[in-house]
Amino acid sequence: MEMTLWGTRGSLATPGPDTARYGGNTSCVSVRGREGTIVVLDAGTGIRRMAATIPASLRRVDVLLTHLHMDHIQGLGFFAPLYRPDCEVHIWGPASTQASLQARLMRYLSPPLFPVGLRELPCDLHLHEVDDAEVGIGEFRVASAHVCHPGPTVGYRISDALGRVVTYLPDHEPALGALTFPSLPRAWTSGGTLAEAADLLIHDSQYTVHEYSGHVGWGHSSLRHMLDFGSLVETKHLVPFHHDPGHSDLDLDRLMTEAIDDFQPAYRVTPGREGMSFDLR
Amino acid sequence: MAATKPIQLILARQLASCVAAPILLMDADGTLVFFNEPAEAILNQRFDETGEITGDELIKLIEVADEDRKLIPPEKRPTRVARVERRPVSRTVWTRTPNHEWKHLQVSTVPLVGESGSLLGVMHIFWEI
């Protein structure tokens, strides 16, 4: 399967010359299988460009939302398949006791925030509320589990028939409340099973250690926590993701180099940049 | 591979590790999956040594009695009520483990229900009277 990063920025779209290399679009990743299945992870502003690569012949596409914070759904109204009557669009997202997934999405996809309402979309739309479970989507198996981030939030583990695994945890604070991190086994760590031995782990890397100390409980990881988590779950390849909007390309070059040099991970680390692709053979 | 506990249990364990009140955490099947250091005085066991304790083992490990020190049957213990009937229980009890004295405790037992409505576990908080 092939993964492409269409938006790597966290919290707020941050276009401009200072962020051109890592990218300014918010979270969106596509996963394409060898048999043609296309799964889209999150609908941040990166989804608009991603949608332009979907072939006109495709009759089904699945969008897996980790949660409904604005930076993960802002691009949804610009996802071209939603306007194709010949296309099934399946949107998956975490359940809430307060309102259905449809009702929560309609808060954004309705006037005055957006001119087109969810009910007016011409595609064949299916909404699915996900829990801690596993489902089949085309040629993939997709496991979801709630993870540590404010409000209902899930992470996803996607496996193909060859056993290749990509895990997506873009907004994740596994160290929250831990006296030291990591001190507990994977079974007692948020996202532990989802990311176990993943061939590719796309993970929150929003803060420096210093920045994290001022943002405990905001739902994100420091670079150090991300690297510790990568070791705990024994990933093979880690992709730092969800970059802070205040970090320029030069900042990220320096912060990533310092963190990786200091930690010396036993696995590969490739800081996520918009447009980057990974082919798991 | 060992499945990761529900995030609600993970966060409850982190909370239990940081407070002085004895806290027991059970999963949806009734297995005692964690108890903090203050709770070791109630069970007369250390979690580091016992690990998880099944519901059947727990019934043998600790007696739970009412104000008259009449044993409360397993199906009426706060644990079972919270788990099966999915409602909180707050009451006083006497507890005793083998070869130890009775302890007089106030217990509040709360079912942990997730956003999807499924029961994920039960948290017990104790106060010694």
Interface residues (C-beta under 8 A of the other chain):
Chain A: P94 A95 S96 T97 E129 D131 D132 A145 H146 V147 C148 P152 L176 G177 A178 L179 L184 P185 R186 A187 W188 T189 S190 G191 G192 T193 L194 E196
Chain B: M1 A2 A3 T4 K5 P6 I7 Q8 I10 L11 R13 Q14 L15 S17 C18 G114 E115 S116 G117 S118
